[in-house]
């Protein structure tokens, strides 16, 4: 009886392990081109009206609700209550 219970314990323990996680796909950290627009930091967001962008741009103000969908190719430009650009990033 003991001879048969040991393999059963091993099978039961193997069933409790989690399958290995697949690695997340590597995403280019600057797919949206945020590095090109670093000079916008500190400027008034009205400057954005004079610019054209090759990618989708999302302007995010203080306390503004935004969707939680991640899009590495979308340029996000955040500004503060004084309309000064505080962050330019991809997400």
C-alpha angles and dihedrals in degrees: 000000000000091000090060098043096059095063089045090055090052092050091048092050092048090054090057096059121098120241114251114272116246111239114255113250112263111248123200104249092220102038091133095052098246092151090063090058100046089113088071092073111114094013126117112265091233085083088072090070090066095049134082122208130202092214136048112283126203119195113207122194130192113295090000114148114235134182117263095225114126116227114169091194094057119097111221118199115190124195135185133233089279091055091249115144108244104171139021115189149138119255 
